[in-house]
Amino acid sequence: MCGIVGMVNGHPVAVDLAAALGRLQYRGDDSVGVALAGPGLPVHRILGRATDLLPLLEAARPNGHAGIGHTRWATHGRPPACGWACQARATVRHPRSRSGRA
């Protein structure tokens, strides 16, 4: 089972996203991450649980005011040792977003 949450707010949302993912997380989830709207689409991800990501985000203090988060449960074997870093990266944007950014 996976969990997905999105958020738009007047303040940086990374820590709030991780907290929301913690509430969605199931006991078998093995990795978690957040992507934030902004230059370069900052992505913070780890192998582990949302509670493990939270202190990293609090220390990094990413600045995005909109973002999406995802927890993953590997239903087809173990997650790769390199985590999500070895997977391709893609961005989807809505055609009506301002300046081509979410």
N, C-alpha and C positions, 0 to 999 in steps of 0.2 A: 504494500500500500504506500502511495506517495501523497504528499501534501503540497499544495501550491497556494500562495497568498500574494496579493498585490496591494500596494499602498501608495497614495498620493497625499502629501501633507505640507504644511507651511514650515516644517523644520526637517532636518535630516532624519531619514526613516530606517536606516540600516539596523539599528539596535531594536527598534519596534518590530521590524520584519523578523529578526531572529527570535524575539520573544513570542511572536505569533506562531512561528514555525515550531517552537517548543511546545505550544499547546496542541498543534496538529500532529506532532510526531508520534509515531507508533513504536512499540518496543523493538521492532526488527529493522528500523531505518538505519542505514549505514553511512549516509553522506548528506550534506546540507550545503546550501549556498544561496547567495543573494546577488542580484545584478541591479545596479542603480542607474537611473537616467543621468546622463552627464557626459562630458568629453571622454571619449575612449571606452564608454560603457564599463565602468569599474565593476569587476566581479570578485567576490570573496567567497571561497568554497573550501571545504575540508572533508576528509573522511572522518566521520564521527557524528556526534549528535548536535542539535541546535544549542544545547547548553555549553558545548565546547566552542562553538563559533562566537557566542555572545562576548566573552572577554576579548577575543581578537578584534571584534568590531568596536568595542568600547575603547580599545587602545589605538586603533587606526583612525577612528572618528571620520569615516567617509561622509561626504557632504551631500549626496543626492537626496532630493526632496520627493522623489518618486522611484519605485523599484518593485521588483518581483522576487520572491523567494521560493525555494523548492526543497523538499526532503525526498530522499530516494531510498527505496527498499529493493535490494538486489534480488529479484525473483529468479534470475537466470545465472546463478553462480556468484562468485565473490566479485566485489568491485575491483577495478584495476589498481595495482599498487601505486601508480602515479596519480590516482584520483581522476578528477575531471580534466586535469591539465593535458592529458594525452588525447582528449576528444576534440573534435572540431568545434569551433565557436561560431554561432550564428546570431544575428540580430533581426528581430521582426519589428517593423514600425507601422503604425497606422498611417494611411495616405493623407489624412487630414491633420496630422500633428504639425505643430508650428516648427519652422526651420528644419524640417526633416528629422527632428528628434522627438522622442516621446516625452 
